[in-house]
Amino acid sequence: MKVMLVNGSPHEKGCTYTALCEIAKALNGEGVETEIFWIGKQAIGGCWGCGACRKGAGKCVQKDCVNEFVEKAKTSDGFVFGSPVHYASMSGALTSFMDRAFYSGSKAFQYKPGAAVASCRRGGASATFDQMNKYFTISNMPIVSGNYWNQVHGNTPEEVLQDLEGLQTMRYLGYNMAWLLKCMELGKQSGLTPKKEEKIRTNFIR
């Protein structure tokens, strides 16, 4: 089993990374492989709404790290997305990244556990946390919780390491992700799979 942890911060090894590392250590201790995927500092454009990803090769026409991540997502069993808080919301780059990844690669995420982590200096974490969870609830993904809202506080990695409650929440998130993945694997072995229906689309203006 493998979990991809996405670092949506422009700082490769800053506060968000520190939180994700705590989750990764908990997952590794439970026998789950992890990989931290940093979206980097390069420009990540928003979705163009062109629909090209739904045709042909099924990839986004924009050339950045989104397609690379979606390919990795196909063989991953769970996901943790981490973001710094910018004006009580996700970083702009991660917002564009998740918009396009979940639209172009939706099949890679369905029925796989997802979790959100917000890293803030002081406030705005709960609004960011809420924003991130919406991607999971529209994608048939079970949401993994901790023992508190998944957030850490600190202006530097060193300060995050002083947020003992936040770090414990990260560990609980890792434990719970590992537990859920193992439960789902046992379910699959027993022939249990989610029931599905054809998608119904209702337009309000005709």
C-alpha positions in Angstrom: 0.0 0.0 0.0 1.2 3.5 -0.9 0.1 7.0 0.1 1.0 10.1 -1.9 1.5 13.2 0.2 1.3 16.4 -1.8 3.2 19.5 -0.6 1.3 22.5 -2.0 3.7 25.0 -0.5 6.2 27.1 -2.5 8.7 26.2 0.2 10.0 22.7 -0.4 10.9 21.9 3.2 8.9 24.5 5.2 6.0 24.2 7.6 3.7 22.1 5.3 6.5 19.7 4.6 7.1 19.3 8.4 3.5 18.3 9.0 3.5 15.9 6.1 6.7 14.3 7.4 5.0 13.6 10.7 2.2 11.8 8.8 4.6 9.9 6.7 6.5 8.6 9.7 3.2 7.3 11.2 2.2 5.6 8.0 5.7 4.1 7.6 5.5 2.7 11.1 2.2 1.0 10.1 3.8 -0.6 7.1 2.5 1.8 4.5 4.8 3.2 1.8 4.8 7.0 1.3 6.0 9.6 -1.2 6.0 13.3 -0.8 5.2 15.1 -4.0 6.2 18.8 -4.1 4.4 20.8 -6.7 7.3 23.2 -6.9 7.6 26.9 -7.6 6.9 26.8 -11.3 3.7 28.5 -12.5 0.6 26.2 -12.5 -2.2 27.6 -14.5 -5.9 27.1 -13.7 -8.1 24.8 -15.7 -9.0 26.2 -19.2 -12.2 24.3 -19.4 -11.2 23.1 -22.9 -12.3 19.5 -22.3 -9.2 18.1 -24.0 -8.4 15.9 -21.1 -11.6 14.0 -21.6 -10.5 13.1 -25.2 -7.6 11.3 -26.8 -4.8 10.5 -24.3 -6.9 11.8 -21.4 -4.2 14.2 -20.2 -4.2 17.9 -19.5 -2.8 19.9 -22.4 -0.9 22.2 -20.1 2.8 21.2 -19.5 3.6 21.2 -15.8 3.6 18.7 -12.9 -0.1 17.9 -13.0 0.1 15.0 -15.5 3.1 13.6 -13.7 1.1 13.5 -10.5 -2.0 12.0 -12.0 0.1 9.1 -13.4 1.5 8.5 -9.9 -2.0 8.7 -8.5 -3.2 5.8 -10.6 -1.0 3.4 -8.6 -1.5 5.1 -5.2 -3.9 3.8 -2.6 -4.5 7.0 -0.6 -3.7 10.7 -0.6 -2.9 13.6 1.8 -2.9 17.1 0.4 -1.1 19.8 2.4 -1.3 23.5 1.9 -0.1 26.7 3.7 -3.0 29.1 4.5 -3.0 32.1 2.2 -5.8 34.5 2.9 -7.9 31.8 4.7 -7.6 29.5 1.7 -5.3 27.1 -0.1 -2.2 28.4 -1.9 -3.1 29.6 -5.4 -0.8 27.0 -7.0 -2.3 24.1 -5.1 -5.8 25.3 -6.0 -5.0 25.2 -9.7 -3.2 21.9 -9.3 -6.1 20.2 -7.5 -8.7 21.7 -9.9 -6.9 20.1 -12.9 -5.7 16.9 -11.3 -9.2 16.0 -10.0 -10.9 17.0 -13.3 -8.4 15.4 -15.7 -7.6 12.4 -13.6 -10.8 11.8 -11.6 -10.7 8.0 -12.1 -7.3 7.8 -10.3 -8.9 9.1 -7.0 -12.3 7.4 -6.8 -12.9 5.2 -3.8 -9.4 5.9 -2.4 -9.0 7.7 1.0 -8.1 11.4 1.0 -7.1 13.8 3.7 -6.4 17.5 3.9 -3.8 19.3 6.0 -3.6 23.1 6.6 -0.5 24.8 7.9 -1.0 28.3 9.2 0.8 31.0 11.3 -2.4 31.9 13.3 -5.8 31.7 11.6 -7.7 30.6 8.5 -6.9 26.9 8.8 -10.5 25.7 9.2 -11.6 27.6 6.1 -8.7 26.1 4.1 -9.5 22.7 5.5 -13.1 22.9 4.4 -12.1 24.0 0.9 -9.7 21.1 0.4 -12.2 18.5 1.6 -14.6 19.4 -1.1 -12.4 17.8 -3.7 -12.8 14.4 -1.9 -16.5 14.6 -1.4 -17.2 15.1 -5.1 -14.9 12.2 -6.0 -16.3 9.2 -4.0 -13.4 9.4 -1.6 -13.6 8.5 2.0 -12.2 11.3 4.1 -9.6 10.5 6.8 -9.7 12.4 10.0 -7.3 12.8 12.9 -8.2 13.4 16.6 -8.7 17.2 15.8 -9.0 19.2 12.7 -5.9 18.5 10.5 -3.9 21.6 11.1 -0.6 22.7 12.4 0.5 26.2 13.6 3.8 27.9 13.2 5.7 30.5 11.1 8.7 28.3 10.7 9.3 24.5 10.7 10.9 24.9 14.1 7.7 26.5 15.4 5.6 23.7 13.9 7.7 21.2 15.9 6.6 23.0 19.0 2.9 22.5 18.2 2.7 19.2 20.0 -1.0 18.9 19.7 -0.8 19.6 15.9 1.9 17.0 15.5 -0.2 14.5 17.4 -3.1 15.2 15.1 -0.8 14.5 12.1 0.2 11.1 13.7 -3.4 10.2 14.3 -4.1 11.1 10.7 -1.4 8.7 9.6 -2.6 5.9 11.9 -6.2 6.3 10.7 -5.2 6.3 7.1 -3.3 3.1 7.5 -6.2 1.5 9.4 -8.7 2.5 6.8 -6.5 1.2 4.0 -6.1 -2.1 5.7 -9.8 -2.4 6.3 -10.5 -1.6 2.6 -8.0 -4.2 1.5 -9.7 -6.9 3.7 -13.0 -5.8 2.2 -11.7 -6.2 -1.3 -10.4 -9.7 -0.5 -14.0 -10.5 0.7 -15.5 -9.3 -2.5 -16.9 -6.1 -1.0 -17.0 -3.1 -3.5 -19.0 0.1 -3.5 -22.3 0.1 -5.3 -22.4 2.3 -8.3 -24.9 4.0 -10.6 -24.8 5.8 -13.9 -24.2 9.6 -13.3 -27.3 11.7 -13.4 -26.7 15.3 -14.5 -29.5 17.8 -13.9 -29.2 21.3 -15.5 -31.4 24.0 -14.0 -31.6 26.1 -17.1 -32.8 24.4 -20.2 
